[in-house]
Each structure stands twice: as structure tokens, then as C-alpha cells.
């Protein structure tokens, strides 16, 4: 019996100086079922070719731009099976539309689009194409996130009355873009990062975690939207948004910041659940670790490599229980 070929991945973005592109590339190849075979890795044809050489690609498949790649790959008998979009936010929609129109499924980094009207346009294009479209809300793959979802689904946390998510990044609290740092340059440019700023760029993680773990949709009520801050000619923004469940009456609050308001804060992503029944205590967790607390009881912890986590968490972790990093010091 002939083994099916590896899925052939094309990539837009992710060239020299990129951040998330290399992360997605390594993750895609982790299980040996996906292979990067083509890409338009930069707006500069020279830098795209440089990236292709670094990734050991056929030089003919390191393209000058995404249009050239889609046209060529859609005609090859061994063309890409799907397109990964890891370029700055403003490129997500045009690349996705071009790929879908040419018969190529899409896996896009978030946000899918810059605004609601564009989202409707994308929705129509996906429906017309009949192809798969994926959005990389990657926190859903973390063991403790799946563990929290399983606990909620099993009713082990009781009736949830409040959900709180915080997503903080302080790396962009100063005028880093003035140094030419690639990530800072496009993220402080509304034309490329999108009018939503931190909401679309990192707030989407907080929104998604809330709905994924609770398995329900929330209606959004803006409560606080912080104004943009001018730091020597560049803008920073952050936001806090209340949300209420339209299904079960649970309240939620999302807070995020990628601006000067998070200065001094390391990257941090946390979620907390509060229950209606005081006897059931509370749950708080990070993607790698979670804790459950009940009144007058010791605080219990779990991580992906320890007993106490749900099976859903263990299935998504490759380093099993007993891995050296989880052993007590000296053992």
C-alpha cells in the first residue's frame, strides 16, 4: 500500500527577521506529515530567495511575491496542498482570497481580516470555493487549555458565573520601531496592523480562549477602550472589553495590552473561572499550568506532564509525565 505523501505547504511571509513564521513552520513539520515546499517569504524578491535557500527549497519555488507563487503552484502537478499565511495583518485577506480563487486551501494567522465587512467578504469566498480555511488560534493546542475545556464540559467546575482572561505584552512599550525592528515597524503602522490595533493583533487570543474553554459564544459590550498613546510620533493602544454570555448568563472580562500600559510586564496569558457555587472554588490557569482552589482546601496544581490533568491535556503534550523537567531537583 502506497503511503500518502506529506502535505505540501506554501508560505506567505516568515522570511528573515520574522517572528511567527518560523514558529508555524517548525510546528507544521513537528509530526513529519507536512513539508514546506514553496514560499513568498518577503516583499523583497532577494530576501525571499535568501529564505528559500535557508529552508533548502528548490530555488524555482522561492517566489518574488504571493501572486506569482499562487499562479505557478496552482498549475504544478506537485503544487502546494495548502497555503500558510504568516505575513503582517493587512496581507491576510488578499492572500487568502487569491489562494481560494485558485483552488488552494488556506491556513491563516489571526486576525482573519481587518474589519467586519472584510470578514463577510472572506466568508463568502470560502463558501464559494468549498475549500478548507483555518485560523491559527494556537492556544487551543496547549495541554492546560484543553484540560480547562474538558473540566468545564464535564461540569467539574460547577456553573460558571464569571470568566476573566488577561493577555499582556510589554515588549512594545517604547519606540522600538525607531531601531528598525521588523515586528515593531509594522505593528505600529495602522495601515498594516489594522485599525483594531491590539484588539485584532493580540486581543483575539483572549476572546478565543474565553469562548473555546466555555464552549459558548459571548456578546460583546465595550466597557473601556484605551486611547492611543503617542510615543515620539508612534502610536500604542490597548483595550479592555466586557462580554456577556448569550446562552448561560455568565459574565466575562477580557483585558489585553501591547502598549505602554504593559511596560515592565513579561509576556503573560492567564484565564480564571469563577463558579456560582462557592463550594466549588475557582480555577485559574496559564497555557502551561493550571490551579484549582476550593474554600479551606490546599491549592491544587496540574501541568501537562503531571497526574491531575485531564486526558484531553495529555493527548496534546508530547513530553509525557516523568520528563526530566518535571522531576524534583536532585532526582
N, C-alpha and C positions, 0 to 999 in steps of 0.2 A: 504493500500500500504506500502510495506516494505521500510524503509529509507535506502539508500545506506550507507555502512559502511564508517567510516573515512578512508582516505588514510593512509596506514601503512608505516611509514618511517623508513628506516635503516640509520645509520650514521657511516661514517668512519672518525675518528678524533673528535675533540671537547671535549676531556676529561679534566681532571684537569689542570689548567694553560693555557688553550686555550683561544683565543680571539674571533675569528669569529664564531666558532662552537656554543657557547651559543646564539649568536645573531641570527643565522639562525634557531636554534631550537625554540627560542621564537617567531620569525616571522612566522614560519611554523604553529605554534599552535594558532596563534592570532585569527583566524576566526573559530576555532573549527572544521575544516574539515580535519586536518592532525594530526596524533598521532605518536610520537616516540615509536617504539616497540622493536627495536634491535639496536645493535651497536658494533663496534670495535673501542673504543674511544681513545686507546693509543697503542703504541708499546709495552708497558708493560702490560701483562695479568692482573696483580694485579691492576694496575691503571684503566684498562678497567672495571674490576669487580666493583671497587670502584665507578666509574662513573655510572655504571648501577644501583647500589644501590641508589645513589643520585637522579637518574632520575626515581626511583620506577619501574624499569623494572623487568620482570621475570629473575632471576639470570641465567637461562639457555640461555638467549638471550643477555647476555653481553659477547661477544666473545673475544678470545685471539688475533685474527688477522682477517683481512678482508677476506682472503681466506676461513677460517673456517666459517665465517658468511655467505658468499655468497653460499657456498656449502649447509649449513644447511637450510638457509631461502628459497632457490630455491626449496627445497623438501617439505616444510611445506604447508599444505592447507591454513594456515593463514599467509603465509610468507609476507615479505615486498612487497609493491606495487612499491616502487622506492628507490633508494639509493642516499643519500646526501653525497657528498664528501667535507669535510671541513678540510682535512689534509694538511700538507705542500705541496708546489707546485710539488715536484718530485713524489708525490703519485697520482696525479690526473689522469694521463694516465693509469697506470697499474690497478688501482681500476676500472676505467670506462670500460676498456677492459674486465676485469673479470666479471663485473656485466652484461654487454651487452651479452657476450657469454653465460651467464647462464639465459638469458631471463628477466633481471631486468632493467627497465628504470633508467636513471641517471639524477641527478641534481648536477652539479659540481660547486665548487667555481672557480673563474678565477685564473690564466690562464688555459685554457683547456689543453695545453701541453707546453713543454719547447722550442720547435722549430717547424719549418715549416714541416719537414719530419714527426715528430710525429703527427702533426695536420692532415696530409694526411692519416696516419695510423688510426687515430681516425675517420676521415670522412668515411673511407671505412668500419670500424667496425659498425658504426651507420647505414649506408646504408644496410649492410648485415643483421643486426639484425631486421630492420624495427621498432625499438623501439624509444621512445622519449628520446632526450638528451637535457638538459637545462644547460645554463651557467649563473651564477648569477651576471650579471651586475646590481647590485641593485639600482644604482642611477636612473634608468629608472622608479622606483616606486615612487620617490619623487614628490610631488604635483607641485612644481615650475618647475621641469624638464619637466613634461608633459604639463604644461602651456606654456613653451617656445616652445615646439614642435608644440602645437596647433596654437600658434601665427604665427610660420613660415609657417605651412601648409595652414593657411587661408590667407597668403600674407599680413598680417597686419604690417609686418616689412619691406615690400618692397623687393627689390632684394639684397640679402646678398652678400657682396663682401669680407668679412673677418670674420673668426671665431677664437677666442682665448680661450684656456682652460688652467687653471693653477691648479695643484694639488700638494700641498705642505704638507709635514710632517717633523717635526723637531725632533721627539722623538728618532731617532736613530743616532743623530749627535755625540754621544760619544760612548765609548766602553761598552755599556750596556750589551753585551753578556758575558762579564767577570764576571758579577754578577750571571750568570746562568738564566737570564730572558729568558723564553721559546721562545717568539716571536723573540727576538734579536738573539738567538743562531742559529736558522735555517735560518733566513733571511740574515745573514752574511756568510752563507755557500753556495757557488755557486752550490755545488752538490745537495743541497736540494731546494734552492730558484730558481735555474735555471740560465743559462748563461746570460739571458736577464736582470737579476737584477731588478732594479727599473722599467725598461720598462715593463717587464712582470707582476711585482707584483702590481704596482700602476699606471704605465703609461697607462695600458689597460683601466682604468676608464676614463682618459682624451680622449683617442681615441674614446671610445664608446660614450661618451657624445656628441662629435662633430658630429659623424655620426647619432646618434639617433635623435638629435634635428633637424638636417638639412635634415634627411631622404635621404641621399645620401652617396655614398662611396667615399673616398678620396685616391688618390695615394700618397704613402709615399716618401718623399725626405728627407733623413737625412741632417741636417744642422750643429748641434752641438751635439756631444756625449761626455759628460764629462768623463775624465779618472777616473778609480777607485782611491780612496784615501786610503792610508794606515794609519790606526789609531792604532798604537801599535800592528800590526800584523793582524788586521782585515780590511776588505775592505768595502768601501761605494761607491756608484755610483749614478749618476743622469743623466738626459738627456733632450734635447730639440729638437724637431723634427718638421720641416715644412711639411705641407701636402697641396696638391692642388686638388680641385675637378675635377674629370674626366668628370663630367656631365655639370656643370654650370659655371665653371671658377672661383668659389670662392676660395680664399686662406684661409688656416687655419694654426694656430700655436698651438702646444701643448707644455706645459712646466710642468715638474714634478721633484720632488726631495724628496728622503727619506734619504738623507745623510747629511754630514757636511755642505753642501751648504745651507741647510734649518735650520741651527741652530738658535734657538730662535723663530722659526715660529711655531705657533699652527697649528693644522690640518686646512687646508683651501682648498676648492674646488670651483672654480669660472669659469664661462663661459661668454664671451662677444661676441656680434654680431655687426658688422658694416655694414651699408646699403650703397647701391650705390647712392641713392637719399638723399642728405644732409637734406632735409626737414623731412625725416622720423626718423632722430635722431639715437639713439643707444639703445641697450639692454644689460644689464649685470645682471647676476643672480647667486645665490648660490642655493643649493638644497632646502633650506627652504624659500628663499625670492628672489624676483627679482625687478629690477627697469628699467624703460624705460625713456629715455630722448630725447626730441626734442629741436632744437635750439630755444632759447629765451622763453622757457616754463619751468614751475616748474617740478622738477623731480618727477615722479610718482612711487609709490611703491605698491607691492602686496605681500601677503603671502597666504598660503593655507587656512587660516581661515578668510580672508577678501574679501570684494567685490573687483572686478577688476581682479581677477584671472579667467582663462578660466574654463569651466565646466570640462574639462579633468583633471585639477588640483584638483578640488573639489571632484571628484569621487574617487581619491586615498587617500583622507585625512579622517581619522576617527574622528578627533576633528573638528567639524564644526564651522562656523562663530559664534561669540558670546561667544566662550570659554573664561574662565576667564583669561587665559594667554595673550589674545589679547586685553583685556579691558584697558583703560587708568588708571593710578594709582589713587587710591582713589574711584573708582567706583565699 
